[in-house]
Amino acid sequence: MPNYYCKWCGSKYSNVTALTSGYCSKNPELKKHALYEGSEKSHYICKCCGSKYSSLSAMTSAYCSKSPTKKHQPAL
């Protein structure tokens, strides 16, 4: 069974409905969780600065000086 992740906070869910129904404190628009549309990987790279992280949650908890939202954004 696949896992689904929020692109803003890296939280893991077992289905998309559960993911998109909850509010995300890291969403810059102060809205709900948003689906990360990439696949699960052994590492994730920020599309703004190129930094490499072992998980989406580690990536999204860090500040990115090159991102317009100041949050790392995972490359697909």
C-alpha positions in Angstrom: 0.0 0.0 0.0 1.5 3.4 -1.0 2.1 6.3 1.4 1.2 9.8 0.6 3.1 12.9 1.9 2.4 16.5 2.5 4.7 18.7 0.4 4.8 21.4 3.1 5.4 19.4 6.3 6.3 15.9 5.2 3.6 14.2 7.2 2.8 10.7 6.0 -0.7 9.4 5.4 -2.1 6.1 4.1 -4.7 7.8 1.8 -5.1 11.1 0.0 -8.4 11.9 1.7 -6.9 11.9 5.2 -4.0 14.0 4.0 -6.1 16.7 2.3 -8.6 17.0 5.1 -6.2 18.3 7.8 -4.7 21.7 8.2 -1.0 22.2 7.8 0.9 24.6 10.0 3.8 24.8 7.5 1.7 25.7 4.5 2.6 29.3 3.6 -1.0 30.1 2.7 -2.2 28.7 6.1 -4.3 26.1 4.4 -4.6 22.3 4.4 -1.9 19.7 3.7 -1.0 19.5 0.0 -0.1 16.3 -1.8 3.6 15.8 -2.7 3.2 14.3 -6.2 6.6 12.7 -6.4 7.5 9.1 -5.5 9.0 7.9 -2.2 12.8 8.2 -2.5 15.9 7.5 -0.4 16.7 11.2 -0.4 14.9 14.4 -1.4 16.4 17.5 -3.1 15.2 21.1 -2.7 14.3 22.5 -6.1 15.3 26.0 -5.0 18.7 25.5 -3.5 19.8 21.9 -4.2 20.1 20.8 -0.6 19.7 17.0 0.0 17.7 15.5 2.8 16.9 12.0 4.0 13.2 12.6 4.4 10.5 15.1 3.4 9.9 16.0 7.1 13.6 16.9 7.6 13.5 19.0 4.4 10.4 20.9 5.3 11.5 21.7 8.8 14.5 23.6 7.6 14.7 27.2 6.3 15.6 27.9 2.6 17.1 31.3 1.8 16.6 30.8 -1.9 12.9 29.9 -1.8 10.2 32.6 -2.3 8.3 31.0 0.6 11.5 30.6 2.7 10.7 26.9 2.9 12.5 24.1 1.0 10.4 22.7 -1.8 10.9 19.1 -2.9 11.9 18.5 -6.5 9.8 15.8 -8.2 
